[in-house]
Amino acid sequence: MYAAGMTIMAVSVGEICENTKLAREMALMGNYESALVYYEGTVQMIHRLLITIADPTRKSKWQLVQKQMAREYEQLKATVATLQMFQHEGEKAITPLTSGKRHKNCCYSYIL
């Protein structure tokens, strides 16, 4: 079943639960990069667990859990990308005015 020389480290359900909890807590606290690491680790741990499961019903349930974790991971990656885009756009928007002149289309010209 396994390739020659390939060793599979045993994965405990407790480790998976703990990593899932940490991933979600980190995400809620705004520690997105750490959360991504925990999510990725959780998905990999479930993958290693799935290799060892023979019972089709149990395997199917764990596959659903893995899909959910992968979905949460992808959603968090998208959130991080969006935040980075806003930060990048914000940095571009905050530029010093040159020589104190206002642009002729500045909103002040409409008020005066």
Chimera marker file (.cmm) of the C-alpha trace (Angstrom):
<marker_set name="trace">
<marker id="1" x="0.000" y="0.000" z="0.000" r="1" g="1" b="0" radius="0.5"/>
<marker id="2" x="2.869" y="2.397" z="0.760" r="1" g="1" b="0" radius="0.5"/>
<marker id="3" x="5.817" y="3.123" z="-1.486" r="1" g="1" b="0" radius="0.5"/>
<marker id="4" x="9.109" y="1.526" z="-0.519" r="1" g="1" b="0" radius="0.5"/>
<marker id="5" x="10.917" y="3.593" z="2.075" r="1" g="1" b="0" radius="0.5"/>
<marker id="6" x="7.879" y="5.773" z="2.727" r="1" g="1" b="0" radius="0.5"/>
<marker id="7" x="7.064" y="6.247" z="6.394" r="1" g="1" b="0" radius="0.5"/>
<marker id="8" x="3.736" y="7.557" z="7.581" r="1" g="1" b="0" radius="0.5"/>
<marker id="9" x="3.794" y="9.327" z="10.915" r="1" g="1" b="0" radius="0.5"/>
<marker id="10" x="0.896" y="8.434" z="13.150" r="1" g="1" b="0" radius="0.5"/>
<marker id="11" x="-1.620" y="11.229" z="13.490" r="1" g="1" b="0" radius="0.5"/>
<marker id="12" x="-3.911" y="11.476" z="16.462" r="1" g="1" b="0" radius="0.5"/>
<marker id="13" x="-7.421" y="12.859" z="16.320" r="1" g="1" b="0" radius="0.5"/>
<marker id="14" x="-6.494" y="14.974" z="19.343" r="1" g="1" b="0" radius="0.5"/>
<marker id="15" x="-3.713" y="16.684" z="17.373" r="1" g="1" b="0" radius="0.5"/>
<marker id="16" x="-6.094" y="17.404" z="14.521" r="1" g="1" b="0" radius="0.5"/>
<marker id="17" x="-8.663" y="18.869" z="16.908" r="1" g="1" b="0" radius="0.5"/>
<marker id="18" x="-6.039" y="21.002" z="18.669" r="1" g="1" b="0" radius="0.5"/>
<marker id="19" x="-4.637" y="22.350" z="15.385" r="1" g="1" b="0" radius="0.5"/>
<marker id="20" x="-8.145" y="23.103" z="14.131" r="1" g="1" b="0" radius="0.5"/>
<marker id="21" x="-8.923" y="24.980" z="17.340" r="1" g="1" b="0" radius="0.5"/>
<marker id="22" x="-5.668" y="26.949" z="17.113" r="1" g="1" b="0" radius="0.5"/>
<marker id="23" x="-6.233" y="27.784" z="13.433" r="1" g="1" b="0" radius="0.5"/>
<marker id="24" x="-9.690" y="29.167" z="14.153" r="1" g="1" b="0" radius="0.5"/>
<marker id="25" x="-8.568" y="31.063" z="17.257" r="1" g="1" b="0" radius="0.5"/>
<marker id="26" x="-5.647" y="32.628" z="15.390" r="1" g="1" b="0" radius="0.5"/>
<marker id="27" x="-7.960" y="33.705" z="12.579" r="1" g="1" b="0" radius="0.5"/>
<marker id="28" x="-10.437" y="35.242" z="15.024" r="1" g="1" b="0" radius="0.5"/>
<marker id="29" x="-7.623" y="37.118" z="16.773" r="1" g="1" b="0" radius="0.5"/>
<marker id="30" x="-6.350" y="38.520" z="13.474" r="1" g="1" b="0" radius="0.5"/>
<marker id="31" x="-3.177" y="36.399" z="13.405" r="1" g="1" b="0" radius="0.5"/>
<marker id="32" x="-3.891" y="35.391" z="9.842" r="1" g="1" b="0" radius="0.5"/>
<marker id="33" x="-0.445" y="34.149" z="8.846" r="1" g="1" b="0" radius="0.5"/>
<marker id="34" x="-0.255" y="31.836" z="11.875" r="1" g="1" b="0" radius="0.5"/>
<marker id="35" x="-3.812" y="30.683" z="11.220" r="1" g="1" b="0" radius="0.5"/>
<marker id="36" x="-2.905" y="29.767" z="7.645" r="1" g="1" b="0" radius="0.5"/>
<marker id="37" x="-0.012" y="27.642" z="8.908" r="1" g="1" b="0" radius="0.5"/>
<marker id="38" x="-2.291" y="25.806" z="11.345" r="1" g="1" b="0" radius="0.5"/>
<marker id="39" x="-4.992" y="25.289" z="8.705" r="1" g="1" b="0" radius="0.5"/>
<marker id="40" x="-2.482" y="23.920" z="6.223" r="1" g="1" b="0" radius="0.5"/>
<marker id="41" x="-1.054" y="21.616" z="8.881" r="1" g="1" b="0" radius="0.5"/>
<marker id="42" x="-4.527" y="20.400" z="9.805" r="1" g="1" b="0" radius="0.5"/>
<marker id="43" x="-5.398" y="19.548" z="6.210" r="1" g="1" b="0" radius="0.5"/>
<marker id="44" x="-2.104" y="17.664" z="5.836" r="1" g="1" b="0" radius="0.5"/>
<marker id="45" x="-2.646" y="15.776" z="9.102" r="1" g="1" b="0" radius="0.5"/>
<marker id="46" x="-6.106" y="14.700" z="7.970" r="1" g="1" b="0" radius="0.5"/>
<marker id="47" x="-4.608" y="13.559" z="4.675" r="1" g="1" b="0" radius="0.5"/>
<marker id="48" x="-2.103" y="11.390" z="6.565" r="1" g="1" b="0" radius="0.5"/>
<marker id="49" x="-4.914" y="10.035" z="8.742" r="1" g="1" b="0" radius="0.5"/>
<marker id="50" x="-7.038" y="9.168" z="5.703" r="1" g="1" b="0" radius="0.5"/>
<marker id="51" x="-4.273" y="6.938" z="4.355" r="1" g="1" b="0" radius="0.5"/>
<marker id="52" x="-4.555" y="4.771" z="7.468" r="1" g="1" b="0" radius="0.5"/>
<marker id="53" x="-8.369" y="4.441" z="7.563" r="1" g="1" b="0" radius="0.5"/>
<marker id="54" x="-9.831" y="1.265" z="6.064" r="1" g="1" b="0" radius="0.5"/>
<marker id="55" x="-13.489" y="1.703" z="7.091" r="1" g="1" b="0" radius="0.5"/>
<marker id="56" x="-15.317" y="3.460" z="4.200" r="1" g="1" b="0" radius="0.5"/>
<marker id="57" x="-17.869" y="5.182" z="6.451" r="1" g="1" b="0" radius="0.5"/>
<marker id="58" x="-15.245" y="6.602" z="8.788" r="1" g="1" b="0" radius="0.5"/>
<marker id="59" x="-13.048" y="7.572" z="5.842" r="1" g="1" b="0" radius="0.5"/>
<marker id="60" x="-15.959" y="9.397" z="4.212" r="1" g="1" b="0" radius="0.5"/>
<marker id="61" x="-16.604" y="11.404" z="7.379" r="1" g="1" b="0" radius="0.5"/>
<marker id="62" x="-12.969" y="12.425" z="7.631" r="1" g="1" b="0" radius="0.5"/>
<marker id="63" x="-12.963" y="13.419" z="3.960" r="1" g="1" b="0" radius="0.5"/>
<marker id="64" x="-15.851" y="15.782" z="4.713" r="1" g="1" b="0" radius="0.5"/>
<marker id="65" x="-13.889" y="17.253" z="7.613" r="1" g="1" b="0" radius="0.5"/>
<marker id="66" x="-10.877" y="17.677" z="5.351" r="1" g="1" b="0" radius="0.5"/>
<marker id="67" x="-12.990" y="19.464" z="2.735" r="1" g="1" b="0" radius="0.5"/>
<marker id="68" x="-14.362" y="21.809" z="5.406" r="1" g="1" b="0" radius="0.5"/>
<marker id="69" x="-10.865" y="22.614" z="6.678" r="1" g="1" b="0" radius="0.5"/>
<marker id="70" x="-9.625" y="23.164" z="3.129" r="1" g="1" b="0" radius="0.5"/>
<marker id="71" x="-12.607" y="25.468" z="2.489" r="1" g="1" b="0" radius="0.5"/>
<marker id="72" x="-11.857" y="27.502" z="5.630" r="1" g="1" b="0" radius="0.5"/>
<marker id="73" x="-8.190" y="27.653" z="4.609" r="1" g="1" b="0" radius="0.5"/>
<marker id="74" x="-9.066" y="28.965" z="1.135" r="1" g="1" b="0" radius="0.5"/>
<marker id="75" x="-11.490" y="31.523" z="2.583" r="1" g="1" b="0" radius="0.5"/>
<marker id="76" x="-8.814" y="32.792" z="4.946" r="1" g="1" b="0" radius="0.5"/>
<marker id="77" x="-6.293" y="32.995" z="2.094" r="1" g="1" b="0" radius="0.5"/>
<marker id="78" x="-8.806" y="35.084" z="0.126" r="1" g="1" b="0" radius="0.5"/>
<marker id="79" x="-9.371" y="37.336" z="3.141" r="1" g="1" b="0" radius="0.5"/>
<marker id="80" x="-5.627" y="37.854" z="3.581" r="1" g="1" b="0" radius="0.5"/>
<marker id="81" x="-5.261" y="38.666" z="-0.129" r="1" g="1" b="0" radius="0.5"/>
<marker id="82" x="-8.090" y="41.210" z="0.115" r="1" g="1" b="0" radius="0.5"/>
<marker id="83" x="-6.535" y="42.835" z="3.177" r="1" g="1" b="0" radius="0.5"/>
<marker id="84" x="-3.171" y="43.027" z="1.426" r="1" g="1" b="0" radius="0.5"/>
<marker id="85" x="-4.838" y="44.643" z="-1.574" r="1" g="1" b="0" radius="0.5"/>
<marker id="86" x="-6.454" y="47.284" z="0.656" r="1" g="1" b="0" radius="0.5"/>
<marker id="87" x="-3.148" y="47.925" z="2.408" r="1" g="1" b="0" radius="0.5"/>
<marker id="88" x="-1.399" y="48.286" z="-0.935" r="1" g="1" b="0" radius="0.5"/>
<marker id="89" x="-4.122" y="50.607" z="-2.260" r="1" g="1" b="0" radius="0.5"/>
<marker id="90" x="-3.995" y="52.619" z="0.969" r="1" g="1" b="0" radius="0.5"/>
<marker id="91" x="-0.246" y="53.087" z="0.620" r="1" g="1" b="0" radius="0.5"/>
<marker id="92" x="-0.709" y="54.375" z="-2.923" r="1" g="1" b="0" radius="0.5"/>
<marker id="93" x="-3.493" y="56.740" z="-1.830" r="1" g="1" b="0" radius="0.5"/>
<marker id="94" x="-1.410" y="58.343" z="0.916" r="1" g="1" b="0" radius="0.5"/>
<marker id="95" x="1.040" y="60.391" z="-1.104" r="1" g="1" b="0" radius="0.5"/>
<marker id="96" x="2.294" y="63.810" z="-0.096" r="1" g="1" b="0" radius="0.5"/>
<marker id="97" x="1.045" y="66.840" z="-2.019" r="1" g="1" b="0" radius="0.5"/>
<marker id="98" x="3.749" y="68.382" z="-4.150" r="1" g="1" b="0" radius="0.5"/>
<marker id="99" x="4.535" y="72.099" z="-3.899" r="1" g="1" b="0" radius="0.5"/>
<marker id="100" x="1.329" y="72.797" z="-1.973" r="1" g="1" b="0" radius="0.5"/>
<marker id="101" x="-0.766" y="73.167" z="-5.153" r="1" g="1" b="0" radius="0.5"/>
<marker id="102" x="-4.236" y="71.690" z="-5.364" r="1" g="1" b="0" radius="0.5"/>
<marker id="103" x="-5.322" y="69.744" z="-8.342" r="1" g="1" b="0" radius="0.5"/>
<marker id="104" x="-7.810" y="71.782" z="-10.381" r="1" g="1" b="0" radius="0.5"/>
<marker id="105" x="-10.418" y="69.015" z="-9.973" r="1" g="1" b="0" radius="0.5"/>
<marker id="106" x="-10.033" y="68.985" z="-6.203" r="1" g="1" b="0" radius="0.5"/>
<marker id="107" x="-13.283" y="68.959" z="-4.260" r="1" g="1" b="0" radius="0.5"/>
<marker id="108" x="-12.450" y="72.347" z="-2.714" r="1" g="1" b="0" radius="0.5"/>
<marker id="109" x="-12.964" y="74.054" z="-6.053" r="1" g="1" b="0" radius="0.5"/>
<marker id="110" x="-16.561" y="72.843" z="-6.043" r="1" g="1" b="0" radius="0.5"/>
<marker id="111" x="-17.208" y="74.184" z="-2.552" r="1" g="1" b="0" radius="0.5"/>
<marker id="112" x="-15.828" y="77.665" z="-3.275" r="1" g="1" b="0" radius="0.5"/>
<link id1="1" id2="2" r="1" g="1" b="0" radius="0.2"/>
<link id1="2" id2="3" r="1" g="1" b="0" radius="0.2"/>
<link id1="3" id2="4" r="1" g="1" b="0" radius="0.2"/>
<link id1="4" id2="5" r="1" g="1" b="0" radius="0.2"/>
<link id1="5" id2="6" r="1" g="1" b="0" radius="0.2"/>
<link id1="6" id2="7" r="1" g="1" b="0" radius="0.2"/>
<link id1="7" id2="8" r="1" g="1" b="0" radius="0.2"/>
<link id1="8" id2="9" r="1" g="1" b="0" radius="0.2"/>
<link id1="9" id2="10" r="1" g="1" b="0" radius="0.2"/>
<link id1="10" id2="11" r="1" g="1" b="0" radius="0.2"/>
<link id1="11" id2="12" r="1" g="1" b="0" radius="0.2"/>
<link id1="12" id2="13" r="1" g="1" b="0" radius="0.2"/>
<link id1="13" id2="14" r="1" g="1" b="0" radius="0.2"/>
<link id1="14" id2="15" r="1" g="1" b="0" radius="0.2"/>
<link id1="15" id2="16" r="1" g="1" b="0" radius="0.2"/>
<link id1="16" id2="17" r="1" g="1" b="0" radius="0.2"/>
<link id1="17" id2="18" r="1" g="1" b="0" radius="0.2"/>
<link id1="18" id2="19" r="1" g="1" b="0" radius="0.2"/>
<link id1="19" id2="20" r="1" g="1" b="0" radius="0.2"/>
<link id1="20" id2="21" r="1" g="1" b="0" radius="0.2"/>
<link id1="21" id2="22" r="1" g="1" b="0" radius="0.2"/>
<link id1="22" id2="23" r="1" g="1" b="0" radius="0.2"/>
<link id1="23" id2="24" r="1" g="1" b="0" radius="0.2"/>
<link id1="24" id2="25" r="1" g="1" b="0" radius="0.2"/>
<link id1="25" id2="26" r="1" g="1" b="0" radius="0.2"/>
<link id1="26" id2="27" r="1" g="1" b="0" radius="0.2"/>
<link id1="27" id2="28" r="1" g="1" b="0" radius="0.2"/>
<link id1="28" id2="29" r="1" g="1" b="0" radius="0.2"/>
<link id1="29" id2="30" r="1" g="1" b="0" radius="0.2"/>
<link id1="30" id2="31" r="1" g="1" b="0" radius="0.2"/>
<link id1="31" id2="32" r="1" g="1" b="0" radius="0.2"/>
<link id1="32" id2="33" r="1" g="1" b="0" radius="0.2"/>
<link id1="33" id2="34" r="1" g="1" b="0" radius="0.2"/>
<link id1="34" id2="35" r="1" g="1" b="0" radius="0.2"/>
<link id1="35" id2="36" r="1" g="1" b="0" radius="0.2"/>
<link id1="36" id2="37" r="1" g="1" b="0" radius="0.2"/>
<link id1="37" id2="38" r="1" g="1" b="0" radius="0.2"/>
<link id1="38" id2="39" r="1" g="1" b="0" radius="0.2"/>
<link id1="39" id2="40" r="1" g="1" b="0" radius="0.2"/>
<link id1="40" id2="41" r="1" g="1" b="0" radius="0.2"/>
<link id1="41" id2="42" r="1" g="1" b="0" radius="0.2"/>
<link id1="42" id2="43" r="1" g="1" b="0" radius="0.2"/>
<link id1="43" id2="44" r="1" g="1" b="0" radius="0.2"/>
<link id1="44" id2="45" r="1" g="1" b="0" radius="0.2"/>
<link id1="45" id2="46" r="1" g="1" b="0" radius="0.2"/>
<link id1="46" id2="47" r="1" g="1" b="0" radius="0.2"/>
<link id1="47" id2="48" r="1" g="1" b="0" radius="0.2"/>
<link id1="48" id2="49" r="1" g="1" b="0" radius="0.2"/>
<link id1="49" id2="50" r="1" g="1" b="0" radius="0.2"/>
<link id1="50" id2="51" r="1" g="1" b="0" radius="0.2"/>
<link id1="51" id2="52" r="1" g="1" b="0" radius="0.2"/>
<link id1="52" id2="53" r="1" g="1" b="0" radius="0.2"/>
<link id1="53" id2="54" r="1" g="1" b="0" radius="0.2"/>
<link id1="54" id2="55" r="1" g="1" b="0" radius="0.2"/>
<link id1="55" id2="56" r="1" g="1" b="0" radius="0.2"/>
<link id1="56" id2="57" r="1" g="1" b="0" radius="0.2"/>
<link id1="57" id2="58" r="1" g="1" b="0" radius="0.2"/>
<link id1="58" id2="59" r="1" g="1" b="0" radius="0.2"/>
<link id1="59" id2="60" r="1" g="1" b="0" radius="0.2"/>
<link id1="60" id2="61" r="1" g="1" b="0" radius="0.2"/>
<link id1="61" id2="62" r="1" g="1" b="0" radius="0.2"/>
<link id1="62" id2="63" r="1" g="1" b="0" radius="0.2"/>
<link id1="63" id2="64" r="1" g="1" b="0" radius="0.2"/>
<link id1="64" id2="65" r="1" g="1" b="0" radius="0.2"/>
<link id1="65" id2="66" r="1" g="1" b="0" radius="0.2"/>
<link id1="66" id2="67" r="1" g="1" b="0" radius="0.2"/>
<link id1="67" id2="68" r="1" g="1" b="0" radius="0.2"/>
<link id1="68" id2="69" r="1" g="1" b="0" radius="0.2"/>
<link id1="69" id2="70" r="1" g="1" b="0" radius="0.2"/>
<link id1="70" id2="71" r="1" g="1" b="0" radius="0.2"/>
<link id1="71" id2="72" r="1" g="1" b="0" radius="0.2"/>
<link id1="72" id2="73" r="1" g="1" b="0" radius="0.2"/>
<link id1="73" id2="74" r="1" g="1" b="0" radius="0.2"/>
<link id1="74" id2="75" r="1" g="1" b="0" radius="0.2"/>
<link id1="75" id2="76" r="1" g="1" b="0" radius="0.2"/>
<link id1="76" id2="77" r="1" g="1" b="0" radius="0.2"/>
<link id1="77" id2="78" r="1" g="1" b="0" radius="0.2"/>
<link id1="78" id2="79" r="1" g="1" b="0" radius="0.2"/>
<link id1="79" id2="80" r="1" g="1" b="0" radius="0.2"/>
<link id1="80" id2="81" r="1" g="1" b="0" radius="0.2"/>
<link id1="81" id2="82" r="1" g="1" b="0" radius="0.2"/>
<link id1="82" id2="83" r="1" g="1" b="0" radius="0.2"/>
<link id1="83" id2="84" r="1" g="1" b="0" radius="0.2"/>
<link id1="84" id2="85" r="1" g="1" b="0" radius="0.2"/>
<link id1="85" id2="86" r="1" g="1" b="0" radius="0.2"/>
<link id1="86" id2="87" r="1" g="1" b="0" radius="0.2"/>
<link id1="87" id2="88" r="1" g="1" b="0" radius="0.2"/>
<link id1="88" id2="89" r="1" g="1" b="0" radius="0.2"/>
<link id1="89" id2="90" r="1" g="1" b="0" radius="0.2"/>
<link id1="90" id2="91" r="1" g="1" b="0" radius="0.2"/>
<link id1="91" id2="92" r="1" g="1" b="0" radius="0.2"/>
<link id1="92" id2="93" r="1" g="1" b="0" radius="0.2"/>
<link id1="93" id2="94" r="1" g="1" b="0" radius="0.2"/>
<link id1="94" id2="95" r="1" g="1" b="0" radius="0.2"/>
<link id1="95" id2="96" r="1" g="1" b="0" radius="0.2"/>
<link id1="96" id2="97" r="1" g="1" b="0" radius="0.2"/>
<link id1="97" id2="98" r="1" g="1" b="0" radius="0.2"/>
<link id1="98" id2="99" r="1" g="1" b="0" radius="0.2"/>
<link id1="99" id2="100" r="1" g="1" b="0" radius="0.2"/>
<link id1="100" id2="101" r="1" g="1" b="0" radius="0.2"/>
<link id1="101" id2="102" r="1" g="1" b="0" radius="0.2"/>
<link id1="102" id2="103" r="1" g="1" b="0" radius="0.2"/>
<link id1="103" id2="104" r="1" g="1" b="0" radius="0.2"/>
<link id1="104" id2="105" r="1" g="1" b="0" radius="0.2"/>
<link id1="105" id2="106" r="1" g="1" b="0" radius="0.2"/>
<link id1="106" id2="107" r="1" g="1" b="0" radius="0.2"/>
<link id1="107" id2="108" r="1" g="1" b="0" radius="0.2"/>
<link id1="108" id2="109" r="1" g="1" b="0" radius="0.2"/>
<link id1="109" id2="110" r="1" g="1" b="0" radius="0.2"/>
<link id1="110" id2="111" r="1" g="1" b="0" radius="0.2"/>
<link id1="111" id2="112" r="1" g="1" b="0" radius="0.2"/>
</marker_set>
